[in-house]
Amino acid sequence: MVRDEGITDAGGEPGGFARRVMTAVLWRSGSQFAAQMVMWSATFFVIRLLQPADYGLFAMTQSILVLLNLLCGYGFASALIQAKEIDDRQVRQVFGLLIVLNGSIALAQVLLAPLAAAYFRQPIVTHMLRVQALIYLSTPFIALPSALLARRMDFRREAQVNFAGAIAGALTALTCALAGAGVWTLVAAPIALFWTRAIGMTIAARALVRPSFRFAGMGGTWAFGGAMILSQFLWFVQTQADVAIGGRALAPHDLGLYTTALFLSQIVTSKFIPPLNDVAFSAYARIQNDRAAVAYGFEKAARIVMLIAAPFCLGLAATAEPLILTVLGAKWAEAVPLVRIVALAMPALAMQILFSPAATALGQPGIQVKVSACGAVIMPAAFLVGIFAIGGGIGLASAWAWGTPLLMLATARLAMPVIGVTARAMLRAVAPGLGAAIMMALAVVAVDRMVDLPGVGWRLVLLIAVGGAVYVGLVLAFARATVMEALRLLLRR
């Protein structure tokens, strides 16, 4: 039997709900950071062993996985978080639906794999996709427990499982890379990670229930999940258009350079902000009737996120050359200009992805659909212009420079009225972090041009030291209130 520990009175103890949110943030983001440290240690080592072409082939299969993953049912599981009350029947129905959906998706990928290989003109893609179908079979045992734990705002157990999964994936990647498995290293590691999470999450949430395949009475779940699937499909068009376009126009080597540059540039936006959004979605759903509290929380989240994301992204753009040569090696030198371009657009993306979870948690999934529709038009158009007008990986990277800010503005226009924040409030929220980060990046570039050190490693150390000192000095001088707010959150005050 699954207990509903969802919507209860958050005000029973002064500050009790705020403490629960902060605890959830610390567990979710802290565990994500720890897990990413494990994965990155393995990833950067593996990148040095594999070739850019391996990452190009992997990117081709990922575009197919992301497309089919839209149907895996996470949106239906999320309906359990957003609902005010749930019972055992709903949980069993969602579990049955997840099993049916993911079993069908796995079979479809096995059957359609040759068509994908023919599109990309790479026969090995067939075999990679068929093995990767094993990932879908783990999804029901991850999505349902994750939703139940998120509903309880219990991210501690999920954090422990995620860390175990990261270790399993990292060990698998290292073992395969050292054994000379090549591109199959990139296939095996995610399978190990997902199945470790599936087993661990089922145990942690005690969510091994008997599935129900009678789906009558799921009207609310179908409506919410359907809107999420539509939104995710449009999001797929937005995020995978670059690989779909570049996969036919570029050689695997060039595509591998671009996707690796994108991975480095999106470390903050793809690895750290989504866990915060997971907590935010649960928290906003709990206080959805208090719009003033939602607006206040959103502004605070924007300030803290920009305080972290802006210096990382702009600092990455300023130090791209010594960083890549030191960490990845000379064979990845061609990725330097790509990282510089994409990283400059990432602060806008960091803000853009904060909006939709808030609007969805307030019972407005249609906002996320509209936002995704804007992205499905703006970003593919940008990639097409980039690949044909400029060409190569530089063309794809350049599309981020103008497409992302435009998408961020469109998203803000749609979501801010629902959340209850104004443009002036958002400018006040992002100004401290963004302004200090811009000045920091300019200082780093100036020092890099004036000082000539022997060896890229020492050059990187100097630039990081200069950037850190300048940024800390600026935020303490001109944005001390924002820094103190972040420290108070960290200390749970």
N, C-alpha and C positions, 0 to 999 in steps of 0.2 A: 504493500500500500504506500502511495506517495502522498505525503502530507503537503497541504498548501500553506506555505509560510510566506505568502506574498504580501498583499496589501493589508497592513495593519496600521494601527495608530502610531505614527512616527513621533507624535508629540508627547508621549507618555513621560518622557524624561527630558528636561531642558537640554538642548543641544545633542540629544541622543541620536537623532537621525543624521545630523551633520557629522557626528563621530563615526557612525556606520559608513557614511559615504567616504570619509577620509580614510578609514581603515580599508575599505574596498579599493580605493585609488592606490594606496600604498602596496597592497598585496598584488593588485592587477598590474600596475605599472612597474613595481619593483621586481616582481617575478618575471615580467617581460624583459626587463633590463638584464636580469641575471641569465635568463634563458638565451637572450640574444648574445650575451658575452660568450657563452659556450658555443653557440652556433657560429658566431663570427670568427672565433678562434679557429674553428675547423674550416669555415668557408674560405677565409683568406689563405689558409694553407693549401686548401684544395685548388683554389684559383691559380696558385703558382704552379701546381702540377698539371692541370688540364690546359687545353688549348681554347682560344676564342671560338673556334668552330664548334666545340662541344657545347658551349653555352648558347650558340646560335641554334643548334639542333634542339636543345632543351627548350628554348623559347618558343619554337614552333609547336612542340607538343603542349606547352603550357597554354597557348592560346586556345587549343581545343578543350583542355581540362577546365579552363575558366568558363568557357561557353556552356559546357554540359553541367558544370557545377552550379549554374544558375537554377537548375531544376532539382537540386538535391534536397530542398525543403527547409533550409535554415529559416526562411521567412515564416513558415508554419510553426516552427519551434519558437521563434521570437514572439508569436502571438500569445504564447503562454506567459511571457514576461509582461506584455502590455495589458493583458486582461486583468480586471479587478479581482475576479475569483475564478478558480479552476477546481476540477474534481478529478478523481481517478479515471473516469471514462474519457475525459478529454485527453489526459496524458497517454492512455493506451491507444486512443485513436491517432494521435500525432505520431506515436512510435510506429504504429502499423503503416501509416502513410509514408514515413521516412524509409521504412524497409522496402515498400513497393517502388517508390521513386528511385532510390539509389540502386536497387537491383536492376531496374530497367535501364538506368543510365549506364551502368557498367556493361550490360549486354550490348547496348547501342554503340558504345565506344569500341568494343571488340569488333563489331561488324562493320563499322564505318571507318576504321583506322586506315585501310588502303586508300580511301578517297582523300583523306587528309594528306597522306604521303604523296599522292599524285599532285595535289595542289602545290605543295612546297617543293616538289621534284626531289624528294629525299626518301628513298625506300626504307631506310632504317626507322623512320618515323612510325611505320606500321607496327613494328615489334615493340617500340617504346610505349606507344599508346596502349597496346594490349596488356602489357605488364602494369602500367599505371592505373588500369581500371580497378585494381585491388583497393585503391584509395577510397573509392565510393562506398565500398562495402563496410568501411569503418565509420562512415558518417552518421548513421542512426545512433551509434553508441557514443558519439561525441556531442551531436546537436541537442539531443533530449536532455542528457545530464547537465550540459552547459546552461541550457535555458532554466532548468529547475534550480540550479545553484545561483544563477543570476537573479532569479525571482526572489530568492532569499537574501540576495546581496552577500552571499558567501563566496568570496573570490579566493579565500585562503586555500581551500582544497583544490580548486582549479589551478591555482598558481603552482602548487606542489606537483600536480600531474603534468602541467606544461613544462616544468623544469625537467622532470624525468623524461618526457618526450624529446626535449632538446638534447639531452645527453645521449639518448638512443640514436637520434638522427646524426649527431656529430660523430659518434663512434662509428656508425655505419659508413658515413662519408669518408672518414679518415682511412678506415680499413680498405674500402673499395679503391680509393685513389692510390694508396700505397701499393695495392695489388695490381695496379695497371688496368682497372676496369674502364677507364675513359669516361665516355658520356653516361654509361650505366651507373656510375657513381651518383649522378644527379637524379637518376630514377629510383635507386634503392633507398637513399637517405630519407626522402619524404614518406615512403611507405613505412619505414621503421618508425618514424616520428608519429604518423597518424595512428598506427595500430597500437603504439604504446599509449597514446592519449585515449584511444577508444576503451582499452581495458581499464586504464587508471580512472577515467571519468565515470565509467559505469560503477566501479567500486566506490569511488568517493561520494557520489550522489545517491548511491543505493537505488539506482534507477533501472534495474533489470526487471521490467514489468512484462506481463503477458500482452503482446500487441493485439489490437483490435482492428479488424479489416472491415468493420461496418462503420461507414463514414457519415451516417445520417446525423443531423443536428450540428454539423460543423460549419454552419453558415458564416459565423463571425470569423472563425479561423481561416476559412477559404478566402473571405474578402480581404482580410489583412495580409495573409500569405500571398494571395494573387497580386496585390499591389506591390508587395516586396519583390516578387519574381519579375514583374514588369519593370520595376525600377532597376533591378539587378541586370536584366537583359540590356537595358539602355546603358547602364554603367559598363557592361562588357563592351559594347560598341565603342564607348568613350575610351576605355583603357587598353583595349586590345587592337584598336585600329592601326597603331603604329607597327605592331608585329605582323598583322595581316597584310599591310601594305609593304612593309620592308622585307617580309619573308620571301616575296616574289621578286622584289627589285634589288635586293642585296644578296651577296654571297654569305654563307654561314659565318665566315670570319668577321665580316663587317657588322652583321647583325649581332654577333656575340659581343663585339666592342660596344655597340650601342646599348644593349640590354644590361651589360655589366656597369656601364656608366650610369644608367638609369637606376640600377640597384643601389649604387653608392649614393646617388643624389637623393634618393627617396627613403633613406634609412630612418629618418625621423618621422616622415609623413606616413610611411607604410608599416613601421614596426612599433612606434611608441604612441602615436596619437590614436590608432584604432583601439588599443586596450583602454585608454581613457574614455573613449566613446562608449565602450561596453558598459563601464560603470555609469557614465552620464545617462545613457539610455534608461538603465534601471532606476536611477535617481529621479530623472525627469518624469518617468512614468508614475513614480510614487507621489510626486507633488504636482501632478498635472493640473489640479484644480487651483493652484496658487501661482498664477502667471507672473506676479511680481517676483516671487522667489526664483522661478525659472529664469527670468530675464537677468536677475542679479547673479545667479550661478553661471549663466552663459557668459556674461561680461567678464567675470572672474576667470573662467576657464580660458577665454581668449587672451587675457593679459598674461597668464602663466605660460600658455602654449607658445605665444610669440616671444616671450622672454627666453625660452629654450630653443625654439625652432629657428628663429631668425639668425642668431649668431652661428649656429651649426651650419646652416645652409650657405650663408654668405661667406663664412670662414672656409668652407669646403671649396667654394668657387675660387677663393683667393690663394689657397694652398694646393690646388689640384695636382700640379706637376710634381712637386717633391713628395706628396702623399702617395700618388699612384706608383711612382718609380721606387719608393721605399717599401711600400706594403705589398704591391702586386708584382713588381719587376718590370724590366725594360720592354718585355714583349707586349705590355699593355699601354705603352706610351701613347699610342694613337687614340686612346680614350680620353686623354687630358682635355682637349678642347670641347668634347661632348659633355664631360662633367661640369666644366665651367659654365656652359650655357644652361644646362638643365637645372643645376643647383640654384641659379639666380631666380628661377621661377618657383622654387619650392615654398618660400614663405607664403605666397598666394595660395598654393595648394593646401598648406597647413590650415589656413583659415577656412578655405572652401569646404573641407571635409568635416568641420565642426558643426555646420548648420543642420544638415539633414537629420542626424539622430535626434536632435532636440525637437524638431518639428514632428517627426514620426512618433516619438514618445508622447507627444501631446495629442495623439489621436489624429494626426494629419499626414498619413502616408502618401497622400496625393502630392504633397510638396516635394517629397523625395522623387516621385515619378517625374514631375515637371523639371526638377533639377537635373535628373539623369537624362531627360530628353534634350535639355540644353547642351549637356556634355556630349551626347551622341551626335549632335550636329556640329558643335564648335570644334571639338578635338579632331575628329576624322577630317574635317575640312582643312584644319591646320596641318595635319600630317600630309595630306595630298598636295597642298601648296608647297610644303617643305621638300617633299621627295622629288617633285617635278620641277620646281622653280630653283631650288638650291642643289638638291641631289645628295645621295649618300646619307651616312649617319648624321652628318652635320645638319642636313635638311630636316630629319626627324627631331633632332635635338632643338633646333630653332623653333619648331612648332610649339614647344612648351613655353618659350619665352613670351609669346603673345597670346596663345590660346588659354593658358592657365589663368592669367589675370582677368581676361574677359569672362571666363566661366565663373570665377570667384564673384565678380560683380553681379552677374545674372543670378547666382545662388543667393547672394545677400538680399537682392531685391525681392526674391520670392519668399525667403524664410524669415526675414527680420520682422515683418508685421505679425506673423504667427507667434514668434518667440517673445515679441514685445520689446525689442531693443531698437534704438535709433542709430542712424548713420553717425551722428556726432558721438554717441556713446562708444561705438565700435572704433572710431578713429582714436578716441582717448585711450581705449584699451590696448590697441596695437602700437601706438606711437612710441612708448618707452623702449620696448624691446627692439622694434624695427629700426628706430633712429640710431640707437647705440650700435646695433649690428652693422649698419651702413658705414658709420664712422670707423668702426673697428676694421672692416674689410678694406677701406681706403688706406688706413694706416699700415696694414699688413702688406698691401701691394707696394706702397711707397718704400717700406723697409726692404722688401724683396729686391727692388730695383737698385737700392743704394748699397746693399751689403752683398759681398760675394764670398761665400764660404766654400771650402773644399768638401765635396760630398753632399748628396741630397739629403742624407739623414740628418746632419747637423743643421742644414738649411731648414728642414721641416721643424726641428725642435725650436729653432730661433723664432720662426713665424708663429708657431703655436703659443710660445711664451709671450711674444709681443701682442698677439691677438687677445689672449686671455687677460693680460694686464690692462690693455686699453678698454676692453669691454667691461670688465669689473669696475674699473675706475669711473667709466661713464655712467653706468647704471647706479652706482652708489652716489655719484654727484647729482644726477638729474632725475633718477627714478628710484630713489631710496624707498618710497612708499610701496612700490610694486615689489621690490626685493623683500621687504619686511613682510608683505602679505604672503609671498611664497614661502618664507620661512615659518610664518605662523601656521600655514596649512601643513607644512612638513612636520611641525611639532604638535599638530592637532589642537591648536588653540583657536 
